[in-house]
Amino acid sequence: MKFTVVGSGAMGLRYGLLLRDAGNEVDFVDPWKPQVEAVRRQGGVYVSRDGQGRHLVKMTMQYPEDYQGDPDCYIFFTKQMQLAGVLERCAHFFKPHQYAMTCMNGMGHVDKLLNYFKPDKVLAGTALVATVLNGPGDVDFIGKRGAGTMNLANYTEKPDEFTHQVVDELDKAQFHPNLTTNFRGTLLAKVVFNSVVNTLCTMFEMTMGEFADYEGFEEMSLQLIDEAYDACERDGVKMINSRQEELESVKYVSRVANPLHYPSMYQDMHNYRKTEVDYINGYLVKLGQKHGYDAKTHRFLTHEVHLAEIKKQKELAASTKKTLTAQTA
């Protein structure tokens, strides 16, 4: 099978390289100039696992404007706020027979994909897989090979033969896919998970394991899970996990699977980038508001993250000003 990864950052590289290792043909496309130029300069990407064994994996990468491939399936891994612009840059190579798959964080991406792909060609899911982009052309896969799981569903909730082929290839690549027929419930399970772990670890600059070691970890997690489920259920979503199962997932991933991992929202904040909080906690707030329900803890956390973003931007501006002053002195 032929795949093209659009958004070849941390997660895009992990999916693409492991699918290639499993015998598939994989192309890589990315809009970020430092990433593309680093890969071209190096002749590939440096890959580590849990910070160990850093080595160069040969590959090529193209800008959207230059790509002319014809894959069976695209895999999209951009940030939520970047996707619309990336899709515009990629539109010239999309074809009616092609499928689109995504396991991006948050909610909002599927609606954008539906502007370019037919509903029966869209697959979306969630990935409980941890990966870190150390810098352009340098990625770290967290966890042993085969670590993590993922859920996947058709937008139509009617799996076809091609969907089963994709699931088979993901299984060969050791992503341990679980195919469901509950589209919104599948996607929102990860939104709820991220609304707890990503946001709190980011606000307090700690790993998932450090958060899980706190004596109030379960109480805090359950408060956010309960609010999230209250909002989702009011909107008619049938969640794929019970509230207790969702808590157990948060506990397992934080304590056992990825205790040393800093979530992606932390990585964005740490690198002075805008976070996806509006598509995670903020999305749950808006979902509740549609039905007169106030997910007030999620609303408070959304504001907190935005305040932290403002603080980080001020730090960046001050650091840049100091550097420029030193250079001109």
Secondary structure, 3 states (H helix, E strand, C coil): CEEEEECCCHHHHHHHHHHHHCCCEEEEECCCHHHHHHHHHHCEEEEEECCEEEEEEECCCECHHHCCCCCCEEEECCCHHHHHHHHHHHHHHCCCCCEEEECCCCCCHHHHHCCCCCHHHEEEEEEECCEEEEECCEEEECCCCCCCEEEEEECCCCCCHHHHHHHHHHHHCCCCEEEECCHHHHHHHHHHHHHHHHHHHHHCCCCHHHHHHCCCHHHHHHHHHHHHHHHHHHCCCCCCCCHHHHHHHHHHHHHHHCCCCCCHHHHHHHCCCCCCHHHCHHHHHHHHHCCCCCCHHHHHHHHHHHHHHHHHHHHHHHHHHHHHHHHHC
